[in-house]
Amino acid sequence: MTKRILVIEDQPDNRRILRDLLGNSGFVVTEAENGRIGVEMAVSDPPDLILMDIQMPEMDGYQATREIKASAAGDIPIIAVTSYALSDDETKARGAGCDGYVSKPFSPREILRKVIEFIGEAKSDA
């Protein structure tokens, strides 16, 4: 079964980059343009992994992560992908419930390595 990733990111260019990278690696990618929509999508049709921007309209990534983790979809791994790169930003993201952290600008290899670390290759034998 192909692994599904939800990208919650407000910038269309960043969504496109992640969609192309992950799609070309065999993952099925869905997208949400803000935290509120992302929470709704994660709860209604839980993906295998979420890539979460932190600074977004409607609801920031910290609050969206807290809401997802408090829901029935709370066991989904969430990786923060953010331009916040100060020393305590990773601590804040993990405190909100993020399981991993990648700062922007990111390398495609780094994103793929993190994704595979959490959910394995795109296709499973199951």
N, C-alpha and C positions, 0 to 999 in steps of 0.2 A: 504494500500500500504506500502511495506517495505521501510524504510528510507535508503538512500545511503550516505556513507561517503567516501571521498577521502583522503587517507593518503599520504602526500608528505613528504618523509623521505628517506635519502640516505643510511642508515644502514639497511641491510637485516634483521638482528636480531630484530631491533626495529619494522620494518614493520611486521614481523611474529608475534611478541607479540601483536601488535595492531590488526592485522587481526584476530588472534585467539580470543582475548578478545571480540572484537566487533562482529565478526561473531557468536561466541557462545551466544551472547546476542541478536541475531536476526537481526543485521544490515547487509546490503550488503556493502562490502568493496572493493574499487578499490585502486590501488597503483601507485605512481609515484616515481621514484628514484632520481629525481632532480627537482629544481624549474621550469626550462624551460618546461619540460614534464608536470609537474603539472598544470602550467598555461594553456597549450594547452588542457589538459583533462578537466579542470574546465570550460573553455569557450565553448568547443565543446559539452560537455554532463554534464551540471551542476549538482553536487550532492546536497544533503540537508545540508551537513556540510563538512568542510575541517579541518583536523588536519595537521598543518604545522610545520615542523622542520625549524629552522632558519639557521643553519650552514650547507650548502650543496654546491656541485659543480654546475657548469653551471650558476646558479642563486641562490642567497641566499633567505631565506624565507621572508626577509623584502621586497626585490624587487618583488618577486613572489606575495606577498600579495598586494602590491601597484598595480601591473598590473591586478590582478583579480578584485580588488575593482574598478578599472577604466573601467572595461569591462561591457558587458551586464550581466555578472554573479556577479556583484558587491554586490548584496544583500545576497550572501551566507555567513553564519557565518563562521569565521575562528578562530580556537583556536591554538595559538602557543604552541608547545610541544617541549621544548628546554632545553639543558644543560646550557644555559646562565641563571645564577641565581643571578646576582648582583642586587643591589637595583634599578638601572635605566634600567635594561633589559626589565622588564615588560612595563615600560613607552615607551621604544623604539618600542617594538612590537605593542603596542596599537597605537602609533604614525604612524606606517606603515599601520594600518588598521585592525589589529587583534582584534577580539571581546572578546577573552578570552586568558588565559595564564596558562600553567601548566609546572612546571619545572621537569626535569629529575634528578634523577630517580623518576618516578611517581608511585603511587599506582593504581592498577586496579580500585578500588572503586572511586578514585578521577577522573580518566578519564571518567568512566561511568557516574558519577554524572554530570560532565561538559557537556558531550554529551547530556544527557537527559535534562539538564537545557536549552540548546539551541534548541533542535529539538524534545524532548519528547521521548517516548518509541520507540522501533524498528518498531513496526507495528502500523499503525493508522487505524482508522475505516473508513477513507475516501475511 
